[in-house]
C-alpha cells in the first residue's frame, strides 16, 4: 500500500516538473554536467521509492522476528504446561495432593484445554473434601467448554453424590432437564433410589430402556423391585395394591412383599391367607419363612395348614423350620424341637440353630442352648462349617436334653 502511494507521488511530481522546463547544472573542476529537470524528478522519485521499500522491508522483518520469538516462547510455555499437566495428574493419582495442586495451577496459565485442568482440579478438590473449590472448578470447566455441559454435569453430579450431597446433585441434574444422556439418566436413577423416590424411578424406566441402559427383561425386574419397595414403605398397602398393574399383582415377589406389608399393618390373617395362596401356586422358601413367622391369634390353625404340606414336601428344611416356629407359638415344645432338629439335619443354618437355642432356653436347658448359639455363630461366620468347637458329632447331638414332658409324644409323623 505504501509503495503504491509512493509511486503515485512520483508520477505526480514528474508531471509537475515536466510542466516547468529547466535543468540541473553540476560542476566539478573542468567538468560540467547538465541534467534536465524531468530526469532529476525521476531520480528523486526512484530514491524515495527505494528508501520507503527498505524501511517497510526492515519493519516487516523486525515484526516477523518479534512474532517468531513470541511464537517460540508460547510453544515453550505450552510444552511446559503439558509437562506440568502430566506430572500433576500423576501426582494426583499417587496421592501427592499439594504437589498436584501446584503443578495443575501452574500449567493452566498456558493451556489450550482449560476445561481439562478445571476438571482435574475439581477432582482434586473432591479428594481433599473441599466442596467450595470443587464447585468453583466445575463452574470454570463449564465456562471454558459450554458445548460439553452434559459431560461436565455428569462428573459434577457424580462427585456430589459420592460426597453425600444429594440436594446439590438433584439441583445439577434438574438443570439438565430434557437431555437424553445415558450417563445422566443412570445418575438420576441412582439418586432416586438413594432418596427412595420410587415414583421418579418408575418414571425413569422407559427412558432408561429407550437409551439402551436396560432391556425389557431388566425393566420388568426393576419395576417389580420398585413395587416391592413401595409396598415396604407403605403404611396402607391396601390403597397401593390396586394401583399396581395386573402383571405386577401376579408377580410372586410383589405378592410376598404385599403379604409382609399387610402383616406390618396388623392384618395377620389376610397376610397369612395370601401367603398360603402364593405357596400353593409357587412353592418358595421366602414365602415359607414368612408363613412361619405368623403373629396372629390362631397359630394352631396355621400349624394345621402347614402340616398338610408336609406330605408333599417331607424333606424341605424351610417348611420344617416354619413348622417348628408355628409349633413353638402353640407351645408344643417337643413337636417344635423335632421339627427344628429335622430341619437342622437337612440343612444346618445359623437361623435354625438360633430357633433351637431359644426353644431350649424356654424349656430350661441353657447348656444345650449355648451349644446351639455357638454353632449358629460359627455358621454365620463360616457358612460351610457344620461342627461345633471342632467336634464332628452330629448336629442333633447338641439337643442333649429331653423335650418338655407335657408334649413328649408330639413327634413328626415319620418319627412316631
Secondary structure, DSSP 8 states (H G I E B T S, - for coil): -HHHHHHHHHHHHHHHHHTS--EEEEEETTEEEEEEHHHHHHHHHHHHHHHHHHHHHHHHHHHHHHHHHHHHHHHHHHHHHHHHHHHHHHHHHHT-HHHHHHHHHHHGGG-S-HHHHHHHHHHHHHHTT-HHHHHHHHHHHHHH-GGGHHHHHHHHHHHHHHTT-HHHHHHHHHTTTT---HHHHHHHHHHHHHTT-HHHHHHHHHHHHHTTSS-HHHHHHHHHHHHHHHHHH-S-HHHHHTTS-HHHHH-HHHHHHHHHHHHHTT-HHHHHHHHHHHHHHS--HHHHHHHHT--SS-HHHHHHHHHHTTTT-TT-HHHHHHHHHHHHHTT-HHHHHHHHHHHHHHS--HHHHHHHHHHHHHTT-HHHHHHHHHHHHHHHHSTT--SBTTB-S-GGGG--S---GGGTT---GGG-
